[in-house]
Amino acid sequence: MFLFVGFCFKISAVPFHMWTPDVYEGAPTPVTAFFAAAPKVAGIAIFARATVVAFPGITHEWQQIVVFVSIASMVLGAFAAIGQRNIKRLMAYSSIGHMGYALVGLAAGTPEGVQGVLVYMSIYVAMTLGTFAVILSMRRDGLLVENIGDLAGLARTHPTMAFFLGVLLFSLAGIPPLAGFFAKFYVFLAAIKAGLFTLAVIGVVSSVVGAYYYLAIVKIMYFDEPVQGFQRMPILLRLVLGVSGLANILFFAYPAPLVGAATVAAKSLF
């Protein structure tokens, strides 16, 4: 039991260490984009497999730890991002919050909860890669700019970029009918079915708070006076942005492949 508790605290430290905002702001943007997705997917996958497969007989014990880490991550991510002016730093705090939402599903300790985690992480990767495709394209005179204010009037200078970034921001905020809404729906529903009502309520409230800074960026893009436009977006980044944006828009129309694959994977752990 003591070995398990030590393992859980080592893994649960990941949202506050590996995903710390300093890692994001001190690294080149391509490296930041990698850190925004890959370590989180790997960390959540390891955590889920270790808790469910290795410790099936003490679910109640590890469930308490996961609930605590989930709440701490959601609250920190929601409130710490408010007032941020650097978009990479904002995405860092945002990522902490999203890992908290994913852990809501794991806290349920059920196949449905693990299914929700897998769906959430898949959608999160799509949202994050698309968002960082825009961040990587924020260039003027060959130099990257990172202030949120640099997106002012983007809807007039780069309307297509602004549209897809707006879609991704709405999805990150969990606005229906975009994919991000369904990601949160699956994990919150699993928590409710497992009797974790308080956790689900805290998750919903944190999501509402977090929506503020996503929608603030949309406001800047569509209602503020334009600043100098960015350089032309590279073809590869346009492709990433377009695919991730369309995936988030169209997910509600055909969710079966992802949900089905997540269901099969989740059941294999129980």
LOKOLMI-76291 format. One record per residue (C-alpha): residue number from 1; residue in one letter; z, x, y. Coordinates in nm, 3 decimals. Each point is the difference from the previous one (the first is absolute). Layout:
# LOKOLMI-76291
<keba pos="NUM" code="a" c3="Z" c1="X" c2="Y"/>
...
# end
This chain:
# LOKOLMI-76291
<keba pos="1" code="m" c3="0.000" c1="0.000" c2="0.000"/>
<keba pos="2" code="f" c3="0.088" c1="0.278" c2="0.246"/>
<keba pos="3" code="l" c3="-0.328" c1="0.172" c2="-0.088"/>
<keba pos="4" code="f" c3="-0.188" c1="-0.317" c2="0.080"/>
<keba pos="5" code="v" c3="0.174" c1="-0.053" c2="0.334"/>
<keba pos="6" code="g" c3="-0.080" c1="0.358" c2="0.100"/>
<keba pos="7" code="f" c3="-0.363" c1="-0.052" c2="-0.096"/>
<keba pos="8" code="c" c3="-0.024" c1="-0.320" c2="0.201"/>
<keba pos="9" code="f" c3="0.142" c1="0.156" c2="0.314"/>
<keba pos="10" code="k" c3="-0.235" c1="0.296" c2="-0.028"/>
<keba pos="11" code="i" c3="-0.301" c1="-0.229" c2="-0.033"/>
<keba pos="12" code="s" c3="0.126" c1="-0.244" c2="0.262"/>
<keba pos="13" code="a" c3="0.026" c1="0.281" c2="0.253"/>
<keba pos="14" code="v" c3="-0.378" c1="0.024" c2="-0.002"/>
<keba pos="15" code="p" c3="-0.063" c1="-0.268" c2="0.268"/>
<keba pos="16" code="f" c3="0.223" c1="0.190" c2="0.242"/>
<keba pos="17" code="h" c3="-0.107" c1="0.356" c2="-0.087"/>
<keba pos="18" code="m" c3="-0.354" c1="0.032" c2="-0.128"/>
<keba pos="19" code="w" c3="-0.117" c1="-0.283" c2="0.224"/>
<keba pos="20" code="t" c3="0.194" c1="0.108" c2="0.308"/>
<keba pos="21" code="p" c3="-0.183" c1="-0.038" c2="0.333"/>
<keba pos="22" code="d" c3="0.028" c1="0.376" c2="0.063"/>
<keba pos="23" code="v" c3="-0.228" c1="0.063" c2="-0.299"/>
<keba pos="24" code="y" c3="-0.261" c1="-0.227" c2="0.156"/>
<keba pos="25" code="e" c3="0.018" c1="0.136" c2="0.359"/>
<keba pos="26" code="g" c3="0.013" c1="0.366" c2="-0.098"/>
<keba pos="27" code="a" c3="-0.303" c1="-0.014" c2="-0.236"/>
<keba pos="28" code="p" c3="-0.380" c1="-0.017" c2="0.064"/>
<keba pos="29" code="t" c3="-0.130" c1="-0.357" c2="-0.010"/>
<keba pos="30" code="p" c3="-0.190" c1="0.034" c2="-0.334"/>
<keba pos="31" code="v" c3="0.321" c1="0.132" c2="-0.158"/>
<keba pos="32" code="t" c3="0.190" c1="-0.285" c2="0.160"/>
<keba pos="33" code="a" c3="-0.243" c1="-0.248" c2="-0.153"/>
<keba pos="34" code="f" c3="0.067" c1="0.152" c2="-0.342"/>
<keba pos="35" code="f" c3="0.377" c1="-0.017" c2="0.049"/>
<keba pos="36" code="a" c3="-0.037" c1="-0.360" c2="0.114"/>
<keba pos="37" code="a" c3="-0.118" c1="-0.114" c2="-0.341"/>
<keba pos="38" code="a" c3="0.010" c1="0.239" c2="-0.295"/>
<keba pos="39" code="p" c3="0.369" c1="0.104" c2="-0.010"/>
<keba pos="40" code="k" c3="0.113" c1="-0.358" c2="0.049"/>
<keba pos="41" code="v" c3="-0.208" c1="-0.135" c2="-0.285"/>
<keba pos="42" code="a" c3="0.118" c1="0.282" c2="-0.228"/>
<keba pos="43" code="g" c3="0.365" c1="-0.039" c2="0.105"/>
<keba pos="44" code="i" c3="0.007" c1="-0.376" c2="-0.050"/>
<keba pos="45" code="a" c3="-0.182" c1="0.031" c2="-0.335"/>
<keba pos="46" code="i" c3="0.249" c1="0.258" c2="-0.129"/>
<keba pos="47" code="f" c3="0.297" c1="-0.200" c2="0.127"/>
<keba pos="48" code="a" c3="-0.126" c1="-0.323" c2="-0.159"/>
<keba pos="49" code="r" c3="-0.077" c1="0.157" c2="-0.334"/>
<keba pos="50" code="a" c3="0.327" c1="0.193" c2="-0.014"/>
<keba pos="51" code="t" c3="0.223" c1="-0.296" c2="0.082"/>
<keba pos="52" code="v" c3="-0.176" c1="-0.260" c2="-0.213"/>
<keba pos="53" code="v" c3="-0.085" c1="0.212" c2="-0.305"/>
<keba pos="54" code="a" c3="0.281" c1="0.257" c2="-0.010"/>
<keba pos="55" code="f" c3="0.290" c1="-0.224" c2="0.107"/>
<keba pos="56" code="p" c3="-0.076" c1="-0.353" c2="-0.123"/>
<keba pos="57" code="g" c3="0.357" c1="-0.069" c2="-0.110"/>
<keba pos="58" code="i" c3="0.165" c1="0.057" c2="0.336"/>
<keba pos="59" code="t" c3="-0.230" c1="-0.199" c2="0.227"/>
<keba pos="60" code="h" c3="0.288" c1="-0.140" c2="0.206"/>
<keba pos="61" code="e" c3="0.125" c1="0.350" c2="0.084"/>
<keba pos="62" code="w" c3="-0.329" c1="0.146" c2="0.121"/>
<keba pos="63" code="q" c3="-0.097" c1="-0.330" c2="0.161"/>
<keba pos="64" code="q" c3="0.282" c1="0.041" c2="0.254"/>
<keba pos="65" code="i" c3="-0.125" c1="0.345" c2="0.098"/>
<keba pos="66" code="v" c3="-0.359" c1="-0.119" c2="0.039"/>
<keba pos="67" code="v" c3="0.113" c1="-0.296" c2="0.211"/>
<keba pos="68" code="f" c3="0.192" c1="0.233" c2="0.233"/>
<keba pos="69" code="v" c3="-0.293" c1="0.242" c2="0.039"/>
<keba pos="70" code="s" c3="-0.242" c1="-0.289" c2="0.052"/>
<keba pos="71" code="i" c3="0.209" c1="-0.154" c2="0.279"/>
<keba pos="72" code="a" c3="0.059" c1="0.336" c2="0.168"/>
<keba pos="73" code="s" c3="-0.372" c1="0.082" c2="-0.010"/>
<keba pos="74" code="m" c3="-0.113" c1="-0.339" c2="0.131"/>
<keba pos="75" code="v" c3="0.249" c1="-0.005" c2="0.287"/>
<keba pos="76" code="l" c3="-0.064" c1="0.361" c2="0.102"/>
<keba pos="77" code="g" c3="-0.377" c1="-0.046" c2="-0.015"/>
<keba pos="78" code="a" c3="0.011" c1="-0.322" c2="0.200"/>
<keba pos="79" code="f" c3="0.223" c1="0.111" c2="0.286"/>
<keba pos="80" code="a" c3="-0.070" c1="0.373" c2="0.029"/>
<keba pos="81" code="a" c3="-0.373" c1="-0.055" c2="0.059"/>
<keba pos="82" code="i" c3="0.061" c1="-0.219" c2="0.304"/>
<keba pos="83" code="g" c3="-0.067" c1="0.199" c2="0.313"/>
<keba pos="84" code="q" c3="-0.201" c1="0.275" c2="-0.171"/>
<keba pos="85" code="r" c3="-0.298" c1="0.123" c2="0.203"/>
<keba pos="86" code="n" c3="-0.148" c1="0.243" c2="-0.252"/>
<keba pos="87" code="i" c3="-0.203" c1="-0.195" c2="-0.255"/>
<keba pos="88" code="k" c3="0.062" c1="0.251" c2="-0.281"/>
<keba pos="89" code="r" c3="0.374" c1="-0.020" c2="0.055"/>
<keba pos="90" code="l" c3="-0.018" c1="-0.379" c2="0.009"/>
<keba pos="91" code="m" c3="-0.185" c1="0.003" c2="-0.332"/>
<keba pos="92" code="a" c3="0.271" c1="0.227" c2="-0.140"/>
<keba pos="93" code="y" c3="0.276" c1="-0.250" c2="0.075"/>
<keba pos="94" code="s" c3="-0.229" c1="-0.280" c2="-0.113"/>
<keba pos="95" code="s" c3="-0.045" c1="0.171" c2="-0.336"/>
<keba pos="96" code="i" c3="0.375" c1="0.016" c2="-0.052"/>
<keba pos="97" code="g" c3="0.016" c1="-0.374" c2="0.054"/>
<keba pos="98" code="h" c3="-0.283" c1="-0.068" c2="-0.242"/>
<keba pos="99" code="m" c3="0.167" c1="0.201" c2="-0.274"/>
<keba pos="100" code="g" c3="0.303" c1="-0.221" c2="0.056"/>
<keba pos="101" code="y" c3="-0.214" c1="-0.310" c2="-0.052"/>
<keba pos="102" code="a" c3="-0.143" c1="0.144" c2="-0.321"/>
<keba pos="103" code="l" c3="0.350" c1="0.069" c2="-0.128"/>
<keba pos="104" code="v" c3="0.086" c1="-0.369" c2="0.048"/>
<keba pos="105" code="g" c3="-0.220" c1="-0.068" c2="-0.302"/>
<keba pos="106" code="l" c3="0.156" c1="0.278" c2="-0.204"/>
<keba pos="107" code="a" c3="0.348" c1="-0.126" c2="0.084"/>
<keba pos="108" code="a" c3="-0.080" c1="-0.321" c2="-0.185"/>
<keba pos="109" code="g" c3="-0.006" c1="0.198" c2="-0.325"/>
<keba pos="110" code="t" c3="-0.256" c1="-0.234" c2="-0.155"/>
<keba pos="111" code="p" c3="-0.363" c1="0.029" c2="-0.112"/>
<keba pos="112" code="e" c3="-0.095" c1="-0.223" c2="0.293"/>
<keba pos="113" code="g" c3="0.182" c1="0.235" c2="0.236"/>
<keba pos="114" code="v" c3="-0.177" c1="0.309" c2="-0.132"/>
<keba pos="115" code="q" c3="-0.328" c1="-0.188" c2="0.024"/>
<keba pos="116" code="g" c3="0.078" c1="-0.064" c2="0.366"/>
<keba pos="117" code="v" c3="0.074" c1="0.370" c2="0.056"/>
<keba pos="118" code="l" c3="-0.336" c1="0.101" c2="-0.150"/>
<keba pos="119" code="v" c3="-0.190" c1="-0.257" c2="0.205"/>
<keba pos="120" code="y" c3="0.188" c1="0.102" c2="0.313"/>
<keba pos="121" code="m" c3="-0.069" c1="0.371" c2="-0.040"/>
<keba pos="122" code="s" c3="-0.369" c1="-0.058" c2="-0.071"/>
<keba pos="123" code="i" c3="-0.042" c1="-0.209" c2="0.313"/>
<keba pos="124" code="y" c3="0.214" c1="0.242" c2="0.203"/>
<keba pos="125" code="v" c3="-0.230" c1="0.289" c2="-0.091"/>
<keba pos="126" code="a" c3="-0.304" c1="-0.197" c2="0.119"/>
<keba pos="127" code="m" c3="0.171" c1="-0.094" c2="0.328"/>
<keba pos="128" code="t" c3="0.120" c1="0.354" c2="0.064"/>
<keba pos="129" code="l" c3="-0.326" c1="0.177" c2="-0.078"/>
<keba pos="130" code="g" c3="-0.190" c1="-0.233" c2="0.232"/>
<keba pos="131" code="t" c3="0.250" c1="0.048" c2="0.279"/>
<keba pos="132" code="f" c3="-0.011" c1="0.377" c2="-0.030"/>
<keba pos="133" code="a" c3="-0.379" c1="-0.010" c2="0.002"/>
<keba pos="134" code="v" c3="0.035" c1="-0.131" c2="0.356"/>
<keba pos="135" code="i" c3="0.271" c1="0.253" c2="0.090"/>
<keba pos="136" code="l" c3="-0.225" c1="0.282" c2="-0.123"/>
<keba pos="137" code="s" c3="-0.276" c1="-0.139" c2="0.224"/>
<keba pos="138" code="m" c3="0.211" c1="0.003" c2="0.317"/>
<keba pos="139" code="r" c3="-0.183" c1="0.299" c2="0.149"/>
<keba pos="140" code="r" c3="-0.100" c1="0.085" c2="0.354"/>
<keba pos="141" code="d" c3="-0.189" c1="0.320" c2="0.082"/>
<keba pos="142" code="g" c3="0.057" c1="0.120" c2="-0.355"/>
<keba pos="143" code="l" c3="0.377" c1="-0.038" c2="0.016"/>
<keba pos="144" code="l" c3="0.218" c1="-0.252" c2="-0.182"/>
<keba pos="145" code="v" c3="0.214" c1="-0.231" c2="0.214"/>
<keba pos="146" code="e" c3="0.301" c1="-0.177" c2="-0.147"/>
<keba pos="147" code="n" c3="0.152" c1="-0.223" c2="0.267"/>
<keba pos="148" code="i" c3="-0.015" c1="-0.373" c2="-0.058"/>
<keba pos="149" code="g" c3="-0.104" c1="-0.037" c2="0.364"/>
<keba pos="150" code="d" c3="-0.325" c1="0.182" c2="-0.088"/>
<keba pos="151" code="l" c3="-0.105" c1="-0.318" c2="-0.184"/>
<keba pos="152" code="a" c3="0.000" c1="-0.201" c2="0.324"/>
<keba pos="153" code="g" c3="-0.309" c1="-0.217" c2="0.030"/>
<keba pos="154" code="l" c3="-0.134" c1="0.113" c2="-0.338"/>
<keba pos="155" code="a" c3="-0.146" c1="-0.348" c2="-0.054"/>
<keba pos="156" code="r" c3="-0.243" c1="0.069" c2="0.284"/>
<keba pos="157" code="t" c3="-0.080" c1="0.364" c2="-0.065"/>
<keba pos="158" code="h" c3="-0.013" c1="-0.015" c2="-0.383"/>
<keba pos="159" code="p" c3="0.007" c1="-0.369" c2="-0.102"/>
<keba pos="160" code="t" c3="-0.062" c1="0.050" c2="-0.373"/>
<keba pos="161" code="m" c3="0.273" c1="0.263" c2="-0.028"/>
<keba pos="162" code="a" c3="0.237" c1="-0.226" c2="0.194"/>
<keba pos="163" code="f" c3="-0.079" c1="-0.299" c2="-0.223"/>
<keba pos="164" code="f" c3="0.072" c1="0.179" c2="-0.327"/>
<keba pos="165" code="l" c3="0.307" c1="0.176" c2="0.136"/>
<keba pos="166" code="g" c3="0.124" c1="-0.336" c2="0.122"/>
<keba pos="167" code="v" c3="-0.052" c1="-0.144" c2="-0.349"/>
<keba pos="168" code="l" c3="0.197" c1="0.285" c2="-0.156"/>
<keba pos="169" code="l" c3="0.282" c1="-0.033" c2="0.253"/>
<keba pos="170" code="f" c3="0.025" c1="-0.374" c2="-0.063"/>
<keba pos="171" code="s" c3="0.003" c1="0.075" c2="-0.373"/>
<keba pos="172" code="l" c3="0.274" c1="0.261" c2="0.041"/>
<keba pos="173" code="a" c3="0.197" c1="-0.262" c2="0.191"/>
<keba pos="174" code="g" c3="-0.040" c1="-0.244" c2="-0.290"/>
<keba pos="175" code="i" c3="-0.207" c1="-0.260" c2="0.184"/>
<keba pos="176" code="p" c3="-0.177" c1="-0.249" c2="-0.232"/>
<keba pos="177" code="p" c3="-0.256" c1="-0.022" c2="-0.147"/>
<keba pos="178" code="l" c3="-0.038" c1="0.378" c2="-0.001"/>
<keba pos="179" code="a" c3="0.093" c1="0.215" c2="-0.301"/>
<keba pos="180" code="g" c3="0.322" c1="0.128" c2="0.156"/>
<keba pos="181" code="f" c3="0.139" c1="-0.353" c2="0.002"/>
<keba pos="182" code="f" c3="-0.054" c1="-0.037" c2="-0.374"/>
<keba pos="183" code="a" c3="0.149" c1="0.344" c2="-0.066"/>
<keba pos="184" code="k" c3="0.326" c1="-0.111" c2="0.161"/>
<keba pos="185" code="f" c3="-0.024" c1="-0.346" c2="-0.157"/>
<keba pos="186" code="y" c3="-0.001" c1="0.143" c2="-0.353"/>
<keba pos="187" code="v" c3="0.302" c1="0.226" c2="0.049"/>
<keba pos="188" code="f" c3="0.204" c1="-0.258" c2="0.193"/>
<keba pos="189" code="l" c3="-0.076" c1="-0.268" c2="-0.258"/>
<keba pos="190" code="a" c3="0.114" c1="0.230" c2="-0.281"/>
<keba pos="191" code="a" c3="0.325" c1="0.069" c2="0.188"/>
<keba pos="192" code="i" c3="0.064" c1="-0.371" c2="0.053"/>
<keba pos="193" code="k" c3="-0.062" c1="-0.079" c2="-0.367"/>
<keba pos="194" code="a" c3="0.247" c1="0.275" c2="-0.090"/>
<keba pos="195" code="g" c3="0.263" c1="-0.158" c2="0.224"/>
<keba pos="196" code="l" c3="-0.016" c1="0.271" c2="0.268"/>
<keba pos="197" code="f" c3="-0.015" c1="-0.249" c2="0.287"/>
<keba pos="198" code="t" c3="0.172" c1="0.221" c2="0.258"/>
<keba pos="199" code="l" c3="-0.238" c1="0.287" c2="-0.070"/>
<keba pos="200" code="a" c3="-0.301" c1="-0.230" c2="0.040"/>
<keba pos="201" code="v" c3="0.131" c1="-0.139" c2="0.329"/>
<keba pos="202" code="i" c3="0.066" c1="0.349" c2="0.139"/>
<keba pos="203" code="g" c3="-0.351" c1="0.095" c2="-0.106"/>
<keba pos="204" code="v" c3="-0.155" c1="-0.294" c2="0.182"/>
<keba pos="205" code="v" c3="0.203" c1="0.068" c2="0.317"/>
<keba pos="206" code="s" c3="-0.091" c1="0.370" c2="-0.007"/>
<keba pos="207" code="s" c3="-0.364" c1="-0.094" c2="-0.044"/>
<keba pos="208" code="v" c3="0.014" c1="-0.223" c2="0.308"/>
<keba pos="209" code="v" c3="0.158" c1="0.280" c2="0.204"/>
<keba pos="210" code="g" c3="-0.257" c1="0.249" c2="-0.127"/>
<keba pos="211" code="a" c3="-0.284" c1="-0.232" c2="0.095"/>
<keba pos="212" code="y" c3="0.088" c1="0.061" c2="0.365"/>
<keba pos="213" code="y" c3="-0.129" c1="0.356" c2="0.017"/>
<keba pos="214" code="y" c3="-0.314" c1="-0.078" c2="-0.200"/>
<keba pos="215" code="l" c3="-0.090" c1="-0.290" c2="0.227"/>
<keba pos="216" code="a" c3="0.083" c1="0.211" c2="0.306"/>
<keba pos="217" code="i" c3="-0.281" c1="0.238" c2="-0.102"/>
<keba pos="218" code="v" c3="-0.240" c1="-0.293" c2="-0.037"/>
<keba pos="219" code="k" c3="0.096" c1="-0.113" c2="0.350"/>
<keba pos="220" code="i" c3="-0.072" c1="0.349" c2="0.136"/>
<keba pos="221" code="m" c3="-0.341" c1="0.008" c2="-0.169"/>
<keba pos="222" code="y" c3="-0.112" c1="-0.343" c2="0.116"/>
<keba pos="223" code="f" c3="0.174" c1="-0.068" c2="0.332"/>
<keba pos="224" code="d" c3="0.068" c1="0.333" c2="0.173"/>
<keba pos="225" code="e" c3="-0.251" c1="0.167" c2="0.229"/>
<keba pos="226" code="p" c3="-0.229" c1="0.239" c2="-0.190"/>
<keba pos="227" code="v" c3="0.052" c1="0.373" c2="0.015"/>
<keba pos="228" code="q" c3="-0.255" c1="0.265" c2="-0.091"/>
<keba pos="229" code="g" c3="-0.165" c1="-0.084" c2="-0.332"/>
<keba pos="230" code="f" c3="0.018" c1="0.209" c2="-0.316"/>
<keba pos="231" code="q" c3="-0.274" c1="0.208" c2="-0.156"/>
<keba pos="232" code="r" c3="-0.226" c1="-0.165" c2="-0.255"/>
<keba pos="233" code="m" c3="0.185" c1="-0.076" c2="-0.323"/>
<keba pos="234" code="p" c3="-0.118" c1="0.216" c2="-0.295"/>
<keba pos="235" code="i" c3="-0.188" c1="-0.187" c2="-0.273"/>
<keba pos="236" code="l" c3="0.260" c1="0.068" c2="-0.271"/>
<keba pos="237" code="l" c3="0.282" c1="-0.132" c2="0.217"/>
<keba pos="238" code="r" c3="-0.207" c1="-0.305" c2="0.091"/>
<keba pos="239" code="l" c3="-0.049" c1="-0.065" c2="-0.370"/>
<keba pos="240" code="v" c3="0.374" c1="0.033" c2="-0.072"/>
<keba pos="241" code="l" c3="0.088" c1="-0.229" c2="0.290"/>
<keba pos="242" code="g" c3="-0.260" c1="-0.261" c2="-0.095"/>
<keba pos="243" code="v" c3="0.093" c1="-0.009" c2="-0.370"/>
<keba pos="244" code="s" c3="0.374" c1="-0.019" c2="0.064"/>
<keba pos="245" code="g" c3="-0.046" c1="-0.261" c2="0.272"/>
<keba pos="246" code="l" c3="-0.220" c1="-0.222" c2="-0.215"/>
<keba pos="247" code="a" c3="0.234" c1="0.041" c2="-0.297"/>
<keba pos="248" code="n" c3="0.287" c1="-0.128" c2="0.212"/>
<keba pos="249" code="i" c3="-0.204" c1="-0.292" c2="0.132"/>
<keba pos="250" code="l" c3="-0.146" c1="-0.111" c2="-0.332"/>
<keba pos="251" code="f" c3="0.299" c1="0.060" c2="-0.229"/>
<keba pos="252" code="f" c3="0.113" c1="-0.363" c2="0.021"/>
<keba pos="253" code="a" c3="-0.338" c1="-0.118" c2="-0.130"/>
<keba pos="254" code="y" c3="0.012" c1="0.205" c2="-0.320"/>
<keba pos="255" code="p" c3="0.341" c1="0.152" c2="-0.075"/>
<keba pos="256" code="a" c3="-0.031" c1="-0.035" c2="-0.378"/>
<keba pos="257" code="p" c3="-0.116" c1="0.356" c2="-0.092"/>
<keba pos="258" code="l" c3="0.284" c1="0.176" c2="0.180"/>
<keba pos="259" code="v" c3="0.267" c1="-0.254" c2="-0.091"/>
<keba pos="260" code="g" c3="-0.115" c1="-0.008" c2="-0.361"/>
<keba pos="261" code="a" c3="0.004" c1="0.378" c2="-0.035"/>
<keba pos="262" code="a" c3="0.345" c1="0.014" c2="0.162"/>
<keba pos="263" code="t" c3="0.130" c1="-0.266" c2="-0.238"/>
<keba pos="264" code="v" c3="-0.119" c1="0.189" c2="-0.308"/>
<keba pos="265" code="a" c3="0.144" c1="0.328" c2="0.128"/>
<keba pos="266" code="a" c3="0.334" c1="-0.160" c2="0.085"/>
<keba pos="267" code="k" c3="0.039" c1="-0.167" c2="-0.339"/>
<keba pos="268" code="s" c3="-0.064" c1="0.329" c2="-0.175"/>
<keba pos="269" code="l" c3="0.327" c1="0.133" c2="0.144"/>
<keba pos="270" code="f" c3="0.216" c1="-0.275" c2="-0.150"/>
# end
